[in-house]
Every structure is written in C-alpha cells, then in structure tokens.
Amino acid sequence: MTEQNSSLTQSLELGLSINRIFDAPPILVFKMWTQPEHLKQWGCPAGFKIIFSAGEVCPGGLWRMCMRSPEGKDHCVQGVYRAVVAPERIIFTHAWEDSEGKPGHETLVTVSFAALGVKTEQSFHQAVFQSIEDRDSHEEGWNECFDKLATYLPGLAMHE
C-alpha cells in the first residue's frame, strides 16, 4: 500500500457517518439544529442535560454549548459555523474545551437534509478524529442524541 493510500484509509477510519430518516420535513429538522429551544431537547446524550447553548447561526458565527453529565461533570464544546443553507445543510467545527475553556482538537461536522416525501433523510459526517476510540465515543453519543431527536420531532411536526 502506498503512503497516499495508507493516509486515505486512516482518514476514512477516523471519520464518522450516520444517516437517519426522521418523520418531519427538512425545514423542521433543520430548525432542530439551529434553534436553542429545540437543541436543548435533544442535543446531548441520554442522561445528560444542556445547561448552556448559544450561537450565531451564520457563516463565521461562533457557537458554544455546555452539558452536564449524570455525575454532575460539565462538558463544553465550541465551534464556528462554516456554512448554513436552510433547509439543506449546516457545516461547523466542533472542539471540546479543556478545563480552562480552551478548545482542543477540532473536527468538521457536515449535516445535510434531504426530503423523502414528508420525511427527511439526515446525513451526518464528522472528521477527522484523533483516534478510533474518539470516533466510537462520538458515534455512541450522536446516536443517543438522534434517538432523542426522533422521539421529540413527531409532536412538533403536527404543529408545523
């Protein structure tokens, strides 16, 4: 295997892709990602609670969110929106903060929304992680978030 192929394989292994279909139109699923009142309902893993969420949802806009674990430990993450195209796509950076509030390793998140009749296919991609363990931990967390989103959306879709 060439060095270039080895780097490509490692890059693919250190990326995360999750596709989900939600029972709501793309504009509503897009709102779930961009409106703090909705994000607080689903944007953290099971057992966690969002205690702070703020951001300017536009290219170049900063965002920050803190969540509290069931054990009472706070975990904060921040980033910058790179692209916001309603209701099709959101691209943003994602970096966990250290104990002093400084961002650590940065990944890039791309979330796309495609209409499937009255439903939405959400394609989520995050890369590049520093390790397989980091990737797997994020996969578990994001899947728990998306499970919560799937439960939260049906009640809202009836009112849209």
SULSULRA-V306175 format. One record per run of one state. SS is the DSSP state (@ for helix, = for strand, . for the rest). FROM is the first residue (numbers start at 0). LEN is the number of residues. If there is no record, write none. Layout:
# SULSULRA-V306175
ss: <SS & SS>
from: <FROM & FROM>
len: <LEN & LEN>
This chain:
# SULSULRA-V306175
ss: <. & @ & . & = & . & @ & . & @ & . & = & . & = & . & = & . & = & . & = & . & = & . & @ & .>
from: <0 & 2 & 13 & 15 & 22 & 25 & 34 & 35 & 42 & 48 & 55 & 61 & 68 & 73 & 85 & 88 & 97 & 102 & 116 & 118 & 127 & 131 & 157>
len: <2 & 11 & 2 & 7 & 3 & 9 & 1 & 7 & 6 & 7 & 6 & 7 & 5 & 12 & 3 & 9 & 5 & 14 & 2 & 9 & 4 & 26 & 3>
